[in-house]
Amino acid sequence: MMNGGAARLQNRGRVVVVASALMMTSALAPVVFVSTAQAQVSASGVDAEHAFDIPAQSLTSALAQFGVQAGVQVTVDGALVRGHEAPTINGTMRASTALEALLRGSGLDYDVTSDGTVVIEAVTSSAGEEVLDTLRVEANAAEAADPTKAITDSFVANRTRTASKTNTAIIDDPASVSVITQKEMETRNVQRVAEALGYTSGVTVDEYGSDQRSDFVRIRGFYQSTLGYYRDGLPMRVYNFTNGRMEPYGLQQIDILKGSTSSLFGLNGPGGLVNATTKRPQDEAHGEVFTTFGEDHLTGGGDVGGKVAEDSNWSYRLTALWQDAASSQDYSQDDRLYIAPAFTFKPKAGTELTILTNYNNRKSTPGYGFPRGVDVDPDTFLGEPGFHTFNTEETNVGYEFSHALNDNLEFRQNARYNHVDLTYQHLYSTGDPTSSRTGTDTRGELNRFSVDNQFEYDTSWDRFDSKSLVGFDYSYGYNDERAYTASAPGISVTNPSYCGVSCVSLSFNSDAQTEQNSYGLYAQEQLTIHDDWILTLGGRYDYVQTDLDSLGTSGLTTIERDDAAFTSRLGLTYKVTDGLSVYGNYSESFQPIYSDAGYYDNGPEPQEGEQYEVGVKYQPEAFDALFTAALFDLTQTNVVQWISSTERNQVGEVNSRGLELEGKFQLFDNMNATLAYTYMDAEVTKDATASNIGKRPASVPDQVASAWFDYTIPGQGSVGDLTFGAGVRYVGGTYADNGNTLPMSAYAVSDAMINYMVTDNVSLAVNVSNLFDREYVAYSYSEDYYGPGRTVLGTLKYSW
C-alpha cells in the first residue's frame, strides 16, 4: 500500500513530513510540523533510528507528535485525518517505519513531491479518482507546536498565543495582532523596547522624547504604559515611578494585541497590550558573542544554549549583556548589566517545565525638558550633575509548566516573582529655570507575583472543531515609594553653571504604599464550523482589592477599594480561502484607578471601554507574508480629569476610531519589508470643560506611518553576503492639551543599516537611528521634550 514510500523516504536528502493546520488544536487548516523552519534532514539521519513515545490517540495529534519527535515534516488536509485513531508507537525505529504504522488501516497513503515534500493523501479509487483533494501549506513546526518556543528567521510570524491565550494562527483570530520577531529586532538592532514597536501600525512611542524612565507607548490613541505591558503572558503593572524596563536583547519576540483585552487579561486600558516573550532554551545547540560600539557607547554580550547533554531531557540557555553608554545629551547615562539563565526539562512527551530567570541592573537618566518655545540646544543640561539618575535593579524568577492530561486536555501554569529597587533623582523647571528649579528624590521598592492557570480542551465532532479554554489568574503587587521634594537655585539656559549637589535642598513630600490583589476567572470558546467559520466567545470576571496608605505633610491617608467587573469578547472569522479571512469583534475593557484616590470628588470608579472592529487578513502561499487591514471604533468612559488643583472628576469620555494597514513580507529569500499606516479620528466626546468637547485628545496624532526595507546581495566565492536596509517613521501633528491650544508639529525620522558577512560565522553591521539628525519636539506642555538625536552603532558578531 505504501507505493515505495519507505524507499523514497530513505533516498531523499531532505524529508518534509506534513500534518494539518491546528493539528494539536482544532484542525482548521493544514500546517507543517517540523523541529526547525525548512529543516534539512540528511539521508543518513532518516536511516538512523529515532526513539518514539507516541501514545494511542487521534491520528491528528499522533502525526503532530511524530513530526516533533522525528525532526521531520508532515503535510495533510485536516479533513483527511479527522475521526481516525492511531496506535501506540513506542521504541526505536526509522521514521518511515513509524509513519507506516501510524497510517496503517486509515485509508491514507503518502507520496514525495519533486521538491522533497512528503504529502499525506487519500488512497485513490479503482477508477483512479482521488477520494479527497490534498491541501498543503508549509510552516514552522515548532511554531505550530508553540509559537513562543520558535525562533523565526523571518520578519513574518504566522501564529501567536497572545491574541487568544491559545496556539492560534493569526489569520484565524478575530483581532488585530502584530508580531515583532527576533529577526526584525536583530536587523534593526533595537536598543529599547519602544524602538522595536516603532514600525507597528496603531502604535506611537517615545511620547516624552529621550526620556528613559519607561518604554512609553500608546495603542490606538490610548496610553498603555501603566497596565499594558506583559512578559510571557503575565502583567508588569506600574503603580507610580518604580518599574522594571525589559532588555530587548533578552527577548525572543514581541506581540502587540490591539483593542480591548480585559476578557482574557483583566484590568487594562482599551488600546491593547504589549506581550514580550523571553528567550528560552532550544534543543539545537547555538551560540553567539558580540560587541557594539559607537560614540560614548560600548556593549558586550552573548547568547548560548542547547541540550545539557546529547541524550538529556534538560536544555539550557544563557543570555548576558554588559553596557557602558551615554546619549549625546550632556550628563546622560545608559549603563546595563543583564544576565538571564533559563532551563527546560522534558521528562516525557506532553510534559514540559521551563524555568526563566534574569537579573537586570540599569543606570540611566530622566528626560531633558526645556522651557516651552525657547530655542536651545537639545543636548543642554539644566539639572545638577550627581543629582540626575533613574537607576533600577530588577530580579525576575518564574516558570512555565505544561502537561497533557490526555489526548484532548492540557493544563498550563505560568508564574513569576518580580522585585525592583529604584533610585530617582531629577531637577526640572515648571516655569522660568533662571529663577528656580524643582524636582524629586524618590526611592522605591516594588514586589510583584503573578500566576496564570489554564485548562485547554480540544475536540471535534461532525463538522465542528472546538477549542475550549478555562483559566484562573492571580496577581499581587506591593509598591512603596518615599519621595522628597527637591529645590535648587536657578540656572542660565544659554550658559549653565552648576552649583553641585550640595545646593539641592530636600524636604519630605510623601511615603506612599500601594498594595493590590487581583483575581480573574475567565473562559473562552473557539468553535470552528465547516472549516470556514470560527466563532470566538469569551468572558471574564475580575475582582480587585487595592489598599493605599499615603503619609504626607498633612498626615496619613488610608484608602481601601474593592472593584469588580465582568467583561466579554465576541468575534467571528470567515475563511474565504486558506490564506484569506475576514473578521469582526466586540470587546470590553476594565481599568481600575488605584492611586491618588483622594483627589476625586466622589471616589474613583473604574474606567470602562468597549470596541467594535472589522478587518481582513491575507497570507499568500507564494511567499512568506502577512497583510492585515482593520477598522476600529473604541470608546472609554469615566475618563479622569482635573477640575481644580486638588480635585478630579470622571465625567470625561474619549472616542478613537480609524484605519490600520500593515504588511510584513519576505521575498526571494533576500528581501524583508514591513509597512504600516494608521489613520485615527480621535475625539473628546464628554468633558468638564465644554469647550474641549469635539477636540482631539492630547498626544494623539491623526496619522502615523512607517516603512522598512532591507535587501541582501548574495556573496560569491570569498565575498560574503551584503545587506542594506532603510526605514522611515512618520508621526502626524498632535496637541499637548485637550483644548487643542498647544500644537506640536508632525515629524519624520529615518533609520538605516548595513551588514556584511565577513565569513559564514562573523558579521559586521552598522545601524544608524535618526539618520539625518532630525531635531524635533516629541512632547510639549510646560516644557519641550526633544526626540533622540542621531546614533551610529557598529556591531561585530561571531555566531556558531
Buried (B, 14 or more C-beta within 10 A) or exposed (E): EBEEBBEBBBEBEBBBBBBBBBBBBBBBBBBBBBBBBEBEBEBEBBEEEBEBEBBEBBBBBBBBBBBBBBBBBBBBBBBBBBEBBBBEBEEEBBBBBBBBBBBEEBEBBBBBEEEBBBBBBBBEEEEEEEEBEBBBBBBBBBBBBBBBBBBBBBBBBBBBBBBBBBBBBBBBBBBBBBBBBBBBBBBBBBBBBBBBBBBBBBBBBBBBBBBBBBBBBBBBBBBBBBBBBBBBBBBBBBBBBBBBBBBBBBBBBBBBBBBBBBBBBBBBBBBBBBBBBBBBBBBEEBBBBBBBBBEEBEBBBBBBBBBBEEEEBBBBBBBBBBBBBBBBBBBBBBBBBBBBBBBBBBEEBBBBBBBBBBBBBBBBBBBBBBBBEEEBEBBBBBBBEEBBBBBBBBBBBBBBBBBBEEBBBBBBBBBBBBBBBBBBBBBBBEEEBBEBBBBBBBBBBBBBBBBBBBBBBBBBEEEEBBBBBBBEBBBBBBBBBBBBBBBBEBBEBEEBEBEEEEEBEBEEBBBBBBBBBBBBBBBBBBBBEEBBEBBBBBBBBBBBBBBBBBBBEEEEBEBEBEBEBEBBBBBBBEBEEBBBBBBBBBBBBBBBBBBBBBBBEEEBBBBBBBBBBBBBBBBEEEEBBBBBBBBBBBBBBBBBBEBEEEEBBBEBBBBBBBBBBBBBBBEEEEBBBBBBBBBBBBBBBBBBBEEBBEBBBBBBBBBBBBBBBBBBEEBEEEEBBBBEBBBBBBBBEBBBBBBBEBEBEBBBBBBBBBBBBEEEEEBBBBBBBBBEEBEBBBBBBEBBBBBBBBBBBBBBBBEE
